[in-house]
Amino acid sequence: MVAALLLLAGLALASGRVSNWLGRGAAGPAAGSAPAPGGGISGWLGDDVARGRVTLVRDGDTIDVRSGDRDVRVRVYGIDTPERGQPWAAKAKRFTADLVGNRDVVLRIRAKDKYDRTVAEVILPDGRNLSEEILRAGLAWHYDFHSRNAEWHRLMEDARAAGRGLWADEKRCAGQADCPTRPVSPRDFRVEERRAGRGPHRDSRFGAPRPGPGSLPDR
């Protein structure tokens, strides 16, 4: 009897962790629950794993997901796609939209960043990892602020060596000391934008930028 009670308490704590990440006051439906009426998906799959439907692709590595009764801004884990205003930003956004737009996805939740976004791996309906697909297409840098995944770094370097996606511009710039189309990492681009006083605009629905304990350091 005591063992059974301890098991139930452990399960309750595990489901509560996901609720806390997404800002819900109570745990969602049990793992394996059916899609909600109207095609939306509601519920939790397990410890720090949630599911929902992508409602908006904001850029190559930022999406909005409807999970249960809540909108969640998701920063895709482990990658950094070109920012708006950089070459290849529109293509990265379109690539992400083609893969996940208006589709049901699974979120493997990793953290909250300082903008109060949920940082998560995004798993496609067929089981592929969105981060890996974007890296493979040559449309992102492996973002080591998030991830030290050697395999993901290899995917980026393979795309770079093959001149896929944005890395085609790097190949075109080979041997040129000052090439205006040479790829600039989004991280460096953001630093220059901030210096010039052109910081990103945030949607107040999802909270103003604010650091917090345990938050990730940058975008």
N, C-alpha and C positions, 0 to 999 in steps of 0.2 A: 504493500500500500504506500509506504514512504517513498519507495523507488518510483512508483508511478507518479506521485505528486511532484517529485523532483524533475522527472522527465517533462511533465506538462509545464512546469515553471520555466524550464530551459527553452522549450519551444516558444513560449510567450515572449521571452526576452529576445530571441532571435528575430521573430517577426517584427518586434518593436524597433529594432535597429534600422530596418528599411523604412519604417514609418518616420523615424526621426530624420533620416537623410532627406526625405521628400517633404518634410514639414507637416505630415499628417498627425492628427491627434490620436488616431487609433489604427490598429493593424488592418490591412486590407483583407480581401477574401483569401481563402486557403489556396495553397499551391495546387495548380491543375484546374482551377476554376474555369468555367466556360466564358467565352467572350460576352461582353455586356451587350444588351440590345442596341441596335443601330450600328453595329460594326466596331464600336470602340472596345478596347480591351481594358479590363480592370483587374487588379489583384497583384499579389506578390508570388514569386516563384521560390523564394527561400531567403537565406541570410544575405543581406545586401544585394539582392537581385530583384529587379522590378520589371514590369512590362507595360507597354503603352503603345499609342499610335502617334506617329510623327505628323504634326499639324503644320509645321513650318520649317523650312530650311533657311537659316539666316545667312550662313556662309558655308564654306567647305567643312568647317569643323565645329559649327554651332547649330543646334537644332532645338525646336520646341517639341515636347512630347506631352500628350494628354494621357495621364496615368490615373485611373479611377476618376475622381472628381477634381483633379488638380492639374494645372499647367506647369510643366517643369522645363526650365531652360537647361539644356545639356551641353556641356563642353566635351567634345569627343576626346577620349583619353589617348595620350601618347603621340599625337600628331600636331603639326602646326601648318595650316594651309595659308596661301597668300591672303593678305588683307585687302579690303576694298581699296581701290586706288593702285594696287600692284598688278603687274601682268599676271595672268593666269588665275586671278581671283574668281572671275566669272565662270571659267571652265571648271574650277574646283567645286564651286557651288553647284553647278549643273550636274557634275558627276555624282555628288552626294545626293542631290534631289532625285536623280534617276534611280539610285539604289534604294533610298529609304522614304522618299516623299509619299505621304499618305499611306504608309505601310506600318504594320505592327512590328515592333522590335523588342528585344530584351536588353535591359540595361544592367551591366555588371558595375555596380556603383563603387567608386574608388575614394572620392573625397568631395568636399565643397571647396570651391576656389574663393578668392577674396571678393569676387563680384556676386557671391551667393549662388553661383551656378553649380549644378551637380556634374561632377567630372565622372564620366563613365565610359566603359567599353560599350559599343553599340553592336549588337548581334543581329544580323539580317534574318529574315524568315527562313532562308535556306541554310543557316548556320554559319555563314561567313562573317568575319569580323570587319566592320567598316573601316577601322584604322588600317588594317592590313591591305584592304583593297585600294585605298587612296594612296598609300605608300607605293604599292605595286604599280599603280598608274603613273607615278612620277608627279603627283600633284600636292605633295606635302613634304615637309622636313620631319624627321623623327624628333619628337620634342622631349629632350632628356630632362627637362624640368619635371615632367610627369613620369617618364618611363626609362628604365635602363635595360630594356628588352633587346638583347643582342640580335635576335632574329628580325625584329622590326627594323633595327639599324641596317641589317644586311639587305632587307627589302628596299630601303631607300638607296643604298649604295648600288644595288643591282640596277635600279631604275636610272640612277645617275650615269652609270657606266654605259647603259644602253641608249642614253639620250632620250628617254621617254618623258613626255609631259614637259614641265618647266625646265627640265635638265637639257632639253634641246637647245635652249638659249645659252646655257653654259658651254655646250660644245661649239656653238657658233662663235662664242667669244674667245675660244682657245687661242692663245698666242697674242692676244690684244691687251695692251697694258691698261687701256681705259675704254671699256666696252659698256655703253649705256644700257644694254639689255641683259647684262650679266645678272643672274638671280641674286636677290638680296633676301636674306632670311626674314620672315615676318617679325621675329623678335627685334632685329636691328632696325627694321622699318618702324616699329612701334616706338622705339627709343627716339628716333629722329622726329617722329610726329609729336611726341610729348615735348621735346625740346622746342619745337616750332609752335607749341600751344594748340595742337590739333588732336586732342585726346578723343577717345571713342565716346559716342553718345550711348547712354544706357536707358533701357525701358524701365520706368519707375514701377511698373507692375511687378517686376522681378527683383526689386530692391536696388538701392543706390550702391555704388561701389564702396565697399568697406572691408577692411581686413578683419580677420577673426582667428581665434586659436586653431592651429592645425590647418590653416588655409594654404593653398598652393601659392607660390610666389608671384607668378605673372601670367597673364592671359591664359 
